[in-house]
């Protein structure tokens, strides 16, 4: 489903129907751009790691390089998980469930989605979830 809509000046508004064609196209474009940025950064990380894989004769240089490599790989793993969440959000756009809270079925809210396009819970549901997590963590 390829919607050709000029989104260059479009800003989703509470005044229009929630998750109409324009809003879905807006969030799809935003998610795809975010995903492409992450993939580009991952490619740059891989290129950098390949360049850095030179054998360092100095022990301190080697230790520093290994630490940098571990940090980059950890960041890459977080990015991989984020891409999975972006893909899930894109799938929700396709199946018509994007923008609705998994817990309550209510609209998540455009401001929250604009700030965190992979959100699956409304602010209220997210706060309840975090309070429950805190209770279990504190026990």
N, C-alpha and C positions, 0 to 999 in steps of 0.2 A: 504494500500500500504506500505509494509515493505521492505525498501531498505537496504541491508546488505553491507555497505561500511565501510572500515576502516578509521575512521575520526580522529584517535589519532594524526596524524601528518599533517592533511589536513588544509590548510589555503586558503580560497577563493581568487581567483586572477582575476584581471581585464582582464587578457590574455585569460581566458576561456569564453565560452558562458554564458551570464547572466542568473541566476537561472536555471542552469543545474541540473541534478540529484544530483551531489555531493553537490552543494551549498544548494539546498533544504534540503537535509539530514543533512548538517552541521547546518543550522539555526533551523531545527526541533529539533535536539538534544540539541542545545543551549537553545531553548525556553522551552523544556520539563524539562531540568535540573534546569533552573531558577524557573519554576513553582513548581517543587518538593522541592527546597530549601525554597521557600516562604511557602508552605504547612507545611513543617517540623517546620519552625520557628513559624507558627501559632499554631501548636499543642503544642510546648513548651510554648508559651504565655498562652494558655488555661490552661496547667498544672500549670504554675506559678500562674495564677490568682486563680485557685482552691485552691492552697496551701495558698495563701495570704488572702483568704476570711475569715480568722479567725477574730473574733470580737476583736477589740483593745479597751481595757478599757480606755486608755489614749486618750484624744481628739486630741492632736497634732499628735500622731501616726495614729489615724484613718483618720485625714485630709490628712496626707502625703500618706497614703495607697490609699485613694480615688483619689488623684491627680495622683499617679502612675498608677492606674487602668484606669483612663480616658485617659491618654497619651497612654497606651498600646492599649486600644480599638480604639482610633483614628488611631494609626499606623496600626492596624489590618484592619480597614475599607479601608485605602489606599492600603493595600496589596490585599484586596478583589477586588478592582477596577483594580489593576495591573494584577491580575489573569485573569480578564475578558478581558483585552487587550491582554494578552498572548494567551488566547484561541482564540480570534479573529485572531491573527497573525497565529496561527496554522491552523485555518480554511482557511485563505488566501493561505497558502502553499498548502493545499489540493485542492483548487479550481483554483490554478495557477495565482492568482493575487498578491501574496506576492512579495515584493521588488519593486513594481511599485507604483508611486505616485498617490494617489487618485484624485488629482486635475489635473495633467497634463498627466498621463499615462506613463511618462518617468521613466526609472530605478532610484531608490532612490540612489544607490551607496553603494558598499560593505562596505566601511569604516564606513559610517553612520549606516548601518544595523548591523555591528559588534558591534558598540558602543551602539546602541539603537535598538535591534531587533524587537521592537514593533512599530517602526516608520511607519507612513502611508503617510508622505509627504517628498518630497525631501527637501534638505536644503533651496533651493531658495523659494519653496512654503511655507515652514515653516516660513521663514523670512517675506514673504509677509503677511502671516496669523497673525504673531505677530505684525507687523506694523499696520495692520488694527485694531487689538485688542487694541493697544495702543491708536490709534486715537479715537476709541469709548470710551475708558476709560477716556481719557483726556477731552472729551466734557462735 
